[in-house]
Amino acid sequence: MTYACAFCGEENDTFVDPGGGARQVYTEDCAVCCRPNLITVTLDADGDAQLEGNAESTRRESERKDGVKTLLPWLVAVAFFMESLDTTILNTAVPSIAAALHVAPLSMKVALTSYTLSLAVFIPVSGWMADRYGTRRVFATAIGIFSLGSFLCGVASSIHMLVAARILQGCGGSMMVPVGRLTLVRTFERSELVRVLSFVSIPALVGPLVGPLAGDSSSAICTGVSFSS
């Protein structure tokens, strides 16, 4: 059977699988403009195929994908930045945090290394979880876990609570980076991947550089507030 492309109007031939079910939905690129068309085919009792609303459904699906492709790289880039930022943000804030928690500065080594070790432990599991539960669902869950861990780090009242929050942070961060890349690979065409991956890699490289500055600034602000009060 043939269908008219929703973008250029050219006629295209498509193959309908007689054993594919009474209603078949699939995406097929136009042979002329190469834009994806959402094809919905129904088979009647006699096995004759009929095309349903190609133009409207294709435009609606295309608009949805364009919106996802616009937002997703920014979301992944911010996630990469936050994950790499937290590897170094505590380095310059150790004295202030140790004083606030009433522990020796050397005791903060556990809080520094727990995040990195948590990343190393949970990264191998992220691929299996993405295949088992879906990349977007796991990526959204990872952002939630990372945000919760960050909040708990901010309200930690003891070194033990801080270490536990850093481990939770690392658990979320370990899933954000590989699953974020996997989400991009499954969303964008091969011709767009180099540009998109380059875009999201820049914040990941800048994060460790900004971390010490952010840690030093935040500790200086907290110290100033405590002195003024």
Stockholm file with secondary structure:
# STOCKHOLM 1.0

chainA/1-229         MTYACAFCGEENDTFVDPGGGARQVYTEDCAVCCRPNLITVTLDADGDAQLEGNAESTRRESERKDGVKTLLPWLVAVAFFMESLDTTILNTAVPSIAAALHVAPLSMKVALTSYTLSLAVFIPVSGWMADRYGTRRVFATAIGIFSLGSFLCGVASSIHMLVAARILQGCGGSMMVPVGRLTLVRTFERSELVRVLSFVSIPALVGPLVGPLAGDSSSAICTGVSFSS
#=GR chainA/1-229 SS CEEECTTTCCEEECCCCTTSCSEEEEEEECTTTCCEEEEEEEECTTCCEEECCHHHHHHHHHHHHHHHHHHHHHHHHHHHHHHHHTTTTTTTTHHHHHHHHTSCGGGGHHHHHHHHHHHHHHHHHHHHHHHHHCHHHHHHHHHHHHHHHHHHHHHCCSHHHHHHHHHHHHHHHHHHHHHHHHHHHHHSCHHHHHHHHHHHHHHHHHHHHHHHHHHHHHHHHHHHHHHHC
#=GC SS_cons         CEEECTTTCCEEECCCCTTSCSEEEEEEECTTTCCEEEEEEEECTTCCEEECCHHHHHHHHHHHHHHHHHHHHHHHHHHHHHHHHTTTTTTTTHHHHHHHHTSCGGGGHHHHHHHHHHHHHHHHHHHHHHHHHCHHHHHHHHHHHHHHHHHHHHHCCSHHHHHHHHHHHHHHHHHHHHHHHHHHHHHSCHHHHHHHHHHHHHHHHHHHHHHHHHHHHHHHHHHHHHHHC
//
